[in-house]
Amino acid sequence: MTAPLEGIKVVDWTAVQSGPSCTQMLAWLGAEVIKIERPGVGDATRHQMRDIPDSDSLYYLTLNANKKSLELNVKTDEGKKILTDLIKQADIFVENEHPGAVDKEGFGWEDVHKINPRCIMGSIKGFNPGSRFENVKAYEPVAQCAGGAAATTGWYDGDYNIPTQSGAALGDSNSGMHLLIGLLAALLQREKTGEGCYVYQSMQNAVINLCRIKLRDQQALDRLGSLPWYACYNTPGFTWGDTLPRPANSEGGAVLGWCYRCKGYENDPAAFIYIVVQREEKPYTNFCNAIKRPDMLTDERFATAEARDDNKHAFFDEVEKFTKQYDKYELTTMLGGAGIPAGPVLSWKELENDQELRDNGTITKVDQGGERDTFLTIGLPFFMSSYKADIKRAPGLGENNEEVLTSLGYTKDQVAQLKTDGVI
């Protein structure tokens, strides 16, 4: 198998999650990725949320597999020279430092382009260039809030009617994947132009892009004043305003989707199934027959899609009388076999131990060695007929110092001196 990015060299000046998620994917696709880390400290995630004392955390390991680690003090003259030499050889240079940091050290886009015109530079920042928030540091929840996700996640009434974070890393890993798309496009562009370009990805934009249907809904609300496909539609006591309400568990499209309790829900917080009921007469008839409720075909509250919109919660209650009789796996088989879009709510305990996901590489065991021995990580999220990623362990801090520096022409004695001088 030929790795898609075989022969591509990446200088990775990123930390925490957004940048490392991007560069790890580059490494899994075959690129040589050299991670720049602070001498003696490394990526902050090495030390965060440890489950084994004095060992690299799972947070670090799951975002930095297949990379090489170079300790480098970029504030020193010799450190700057080394980074410059690396960029001269690089195809891609990626950073997610706080706004202005790389420019201050002499490695902004204009500097990098002068050092190596073929080098593609990628940056992740919280907000867009020219934004009034351009110099604001952003973390995962900041991006989710500024990108419209938090305002449209959660319940529309009750004590917890507040903007809510998604469990998915919409601000961090999502930004890394968006940057990855831009970098791969830039590599193809370079084949035509011979010159690298600058790819800037804001976390805000990455979140906004995944929330694009909310812009659809906001424009519809502007025109209609209410949205029939939202769970709060026709709910007593609810008043529509001029901005989108939180949709609870509404599917978000022109179908009726909801999360239903299943058998055992009293003791299992994941004993739920999500079912989508289509609007058209034929699939609705199929659904009613599948849940053994033909009476719901003629009940005036549910007989038409419009009636179901007006009586959502009564509809949900009737369906749940059926779902509570079965466990979520039985239901998924039963309804799925009848052509009904449905799926179980899977806890992370279930996902961790799902043999199918282990077998197809979605969840991969990595031999890290040391006290850690092994750990699980999420593998390459797509499948290629001609390539399968060989996921290897994450590097120890500075593990590749000598290897990287000798490739730049440093002798072993010079490498030792760099360590004495605090450069590495």
Order of alpha helices (4+ residues) and beta strands (2+ residues): beta-alpha-beta-alpha-beta-alpha-beta-alpha-alpha-beta-alpha-alpha-beta-alpha-alpha-beta-beta-alpha-alpha-alpha-alpha-beta-alpha-alpha-beta-beta-alpha-alpha
